[in-house]
Amino acid sequence: MKNDNILKYGILNGEIVENDEIEKKLLSDKVKVYDVLRVVNSKPLYLENHLIRLNNSIDLAGYREDYLEENFKKDIEKLVVKSGRTNNNIKTTYFEEEEPVKILYMVKSNYPSEDKYIEGYKTILIYEERENPNAKILNEERRKIVNKILKEVDADEAIFITENKVVLEGSRSNLFFVKGEKIITSPDERVLLGTTRQKILEICERNNISILKREIILDELNFFDAAFVTGTSIDIMPLNRIDSIKFNTNNKVIKKLKDHYNREKLNYLSKYKRA
């Protein structure tokens, strides 16, 4: 069955191939680790951070070979040139058969409008928890189920919650709450260690913004002033609600973080040097 999310070209072990060859390789029943990064004006944003996360997932999956930075960079740049897409997301997938398999391909990418950032995301709670939170393991079945639910209820994102009512993260994003001047998020060991999440933590540390990592219980959601999620395609997105609980999307702490993050992103891109 054709995967409409995969665009025309991809890279398979360093070589440019058509998307049908990528699709065939992805049919393998091996455990697949993956990452998604964003290309902005032909430059991969936070390439080094994404590579660290990808290699961490490779190690946690029990595979034996890391992805070298020089090869990763060249593969991305080769794909950008061949596809002609200068602003898009690239998905990397890695698994091992007799030999390591390294795949990169452009995926259909949608970025929120300015109006959406003002409106904020509508989110819902789903009882779900990743088996190995720090490893980014491909789970197509869960993704299909979550997407189906989101479409049925007209929501933007699903927030994972455990049977013990611990609120964790988004299905494809990291979750933060704001109380006064303080930011609260889940402990590292309970969630995917997203690249945008890491940048937020670094920004907070450098700018003396108080951030607390702890378990967040469902019953305390009404206590918070605001909430936001972070991710490759959305950067920092305020939430207008989680289920029936409403939040302020015009929060000053979130605005300050967005300003810091936008400056950080522009600074990184201005210093990026191609291979």
Secondary structure, 3 states (H helix, E strand, C coil): CCCCCEEEEEEECCEEEEHHHHHHHHCCCCCCEEEEEEEECCEECCHHHHHHHHHHHHHHCCCCCCCCHHHHHHHHHHHHHHHCCCCEEEEEEEEECCCEEEEEEEECCCCCCHHHHHHCEEEEEEECCCCCCCCCECCHHHHHHHHHHHHHHCCCEEEEECCCCEEEEECCCEEEEEECCEEEECCHHHCCCCHHHHHHHHHHHHCCCCEEECCEEHHHHHHCCEEEEEECCCEEEEEEEECCEECCCCCHHHHHHHHHHHHHHHHHHHHCCCC
